Amino acid sequence: MMYRFCISLHALPTSAIASRENTIKGVSVPCLEIKPEQSHLPLDVSFEEAVVALNQLTRMFCEPDGSFVWRGDDQGGWQVDGVLFDRAGKLIYIELRGKCPAQQFDDILRSLGWPKNKIMFQLVAEGVFVDEATLRQLLQIIVD
């Protein structure tokens, strides 16, 4: 299955509550209630650790400034573009856009310390935060 997305990844605050329902792509899903400052909590991985981990992925090109592109082989026809953002030595959030198979999506998450690091996702166009289960539900709908 090919996922298509335009999201940002953030540390999931322990106080985040999935409480308000929004209709996204025709599906009613729970969105997270968080305080604005909670969208910039650090992930438990440094910028440098994330760059090293991402560069371990075959066909990944991660620049020292944190921008990266990951392309599938010529047969795969997929590409993910992203940017790492840090503050005080910790990764604050990651922007991701593009499309890739579910397995490669998980490979990116693992490079960022998942599943140990709990992550929430901001749907950029909709301006809402969702948990992993909700994102995966939506990614099943937003496919090629």
Secondary structure per residue as TSV (DSSP state, phi and psi in degrees):
chain	resnum	aa	ss	phi	psi
A	1	M	-	360.0	134.7
A	2	M	E	-98.5	122.2
A	3	Y	E	-90.3	141.6
A	4	R	E	-121.9	133.2
A	5	F	E	-156.2	156.8
A	6	C	E	-143.3	94.6
A	7	I	E	-139.4	167.0
A	8	S	E	-126.3	146.8
A	9	L	E	-107.9	135.8
A	10	H	E	-138.4	158.8
A	11	A	E	-64.2	138.1
A	12	L	-	-83.1	115.3
A	13	P	-	-66.3	143.8
A	14	T	T	-64.4	-23.3
A	15	S	T	-90.6	0.7
A	16	A	-	-66.2	134.8
A	17	I	E	-125.5	129.0
A	18	A	E	-83.1	101.0
A	19	S	E	-128.8	-36.3
A	20	R	E	-98.2	138.0
A	21	E	E	-91.4	136.4
A	22	N	E	-129.3	149.6
A	23	T	E	-96.0	117.1
A	24	I	E	-127.5	125.2
A	25	K	T	53.7	36.3
A	26	G	T	79.4	7.1
A	27	V	E	-119.8	134.4
A	28	S	E	-81.8	119.7
A	29	V	E	-130.7	150.4
A	30	P	E	-77.5	133.9
A	31	C	E	-110.4	153.3
A	32	L	E	-81.8	138.5
A	33	E	E	-95.1	114.8
A	34	I	-	-136.4	157.7
A	35	K	-	-82.4	149.0
A	36	P	G	-51.8	-40.8
A	37	E	G	-69.1	-17.2
A	38	Q	G	-76.3	-12.8
A	39	S	G	-77.5	-5.9
A	40	H	G	-123.9	28.3
A	41	L	-	-71.3	142.5
A	42	P	-	-73.3	144.6
A	43	L	-	-77.0	158.2
A	44	D	S	-85.8	50.0
A	45	V	S	-152.3	140.1
A	46	S	-	-81.9	163.4
A	47	F	H	-56.0	-47.1
A	48	E	H	-63.8	-41.2
A	49	E	H	-62.1	-40.7
A	50	A	H	-65.8	-41.6
A	51	V	H	-61.8	-45.8
A	52	V	H	-61.4	-46.9
A	53	A	H	-63.7	-43.0
A	54	L	H	-63.5	-40.5
A	55	N	H	-66.9	-11.7
A	56	Q	T	-76.1	-18.1
A	57	L	S	-77.0	133.3
A	58	T	T	-61.1	131.5
A	59	R	T	71.7	17.5
A	60	M	E	-92.8	136.3
A	61	F	E	-123.9	103.4
A	62	C	E	-112.5	120.2
A	63	E	-	-82.5	157.1
A	64	P	T	-59.5	-23.7
A	65	D	T	-80.8	-2.5
A	66	G	S	97.7	-4.9
A	67	S	E	-81.5	145.1
A	68	F	E	-148.5	157.8
A	69	V	E	-139.3	138.4
A	70	W	E	-131.4	119.9
A	71	R	E	-114.6	141.8
A	72	G	-	-75.3	172.4
A	73	D	-	-67.2	173.3
A	74	D	T	-57.2	-28.7
A	75	Q	T	-77.4	-29.3
A	76	G	T	-74.0	-37.5
A	77	G	-	63.8	33.4
A	78	W	-	-126.6	158.7
A	79	Q	E	-155.8	140.0
A	80	V	E	-123.0	130.1
A	81	D	E	-112.4	142.6
A	82	G	E	-155.7	169.1
A	83	V	E	-143.7	134.0
A	84	L	E	-93.7	137.4
A	85	F	E	-123.1	131.6
A	86	D	E	-129.0	164.0
A	87	R	E	-153.1	131.3
A	88	A	T	53.8	40.3
A	89	G	T	81.8	-2.0
A	90	K	E	-116.7	148.8
A	91	L	E	-74.3	126.1
A	92	I	E	-96.4	-47.3
A	93	Y	E	-161.3	168.1
A	94	I	E	-133.4	132.3
A	95	E	E	-94.8	135.8
A	96	L	E	-135.9	134.1
A	97	R	E	-147.9	148.7
A	98	G	E	136.7	-150.3
A	99	K	E	-149.9	148.2
A	100	C	E	-165.6	163.0
A	101	P	E	-65.1	156.5
A	102	A	H	-54.9	-40.5
A	103	Q	H	-61.5	-42.1
A	104	Q	H	-70.3	-34.0
A	105	F	H	-58.9	-45.7
A	106	D	H	-64.0	-35.3
A	107	D	H	-61.1	-40.0
A	108	I	H	-63.8	-46.7
A	109	L	H	-59.7	-42.5
A	110	R	H	-61.6	-34.2
A	111	S	H	-63.8	-19.4
A	112	L	T	-104.0	14.2
A	113	G	T	92.4	3.2
A	114	W	T	-75.0	143.8
A	115	P	T	-90.7	-4.5
A	116	K	T	-58.4	-49.1
A	117	N	S	-78.9	119.9
A	118	K	-	-80.2	131.3
A	119	I	E	-121.1	143.1
A	120	M	E	-114.1	161.8
A	121	F	E	-127.2	133.8
A	122	Q	E	-98.6	126.4
A	123	L	E	-83.2	109.5
A	124	V	T	-60.5	-50.5
A	125	A	T	-63.2	-36.5
A	126	E	T	-87.4	-21.0
A	127	G	T	69.5	30.8
A	128	V	E	-126.0	158.3
A	129	F	E	-105.0	140.6
A	130	V	E	-135.3	159.4
A	131	D	-	-84.3	177.7
A	132	E	H	-62.8	-43.3
A	133	A	H	-61.3	-41.6
A	134	T	H	-67.3	-42.4
A	135	L	H	-58.8	-46.0
A	136	R	H	-63.9	-35.4
A	137	Q	H	-61.0	-44.5
A	138	L	H	-68.9	-38.0
A	139	L	H	-65.8	-23.4
A	140	Q	H	-69.9	-24.7
A	141	I	H	-90.1	-40.2
A	142	I	S	-89.1	74.9
A	143	V	B	-123.4	162.4
A	144	D	-	-79.5	360.0
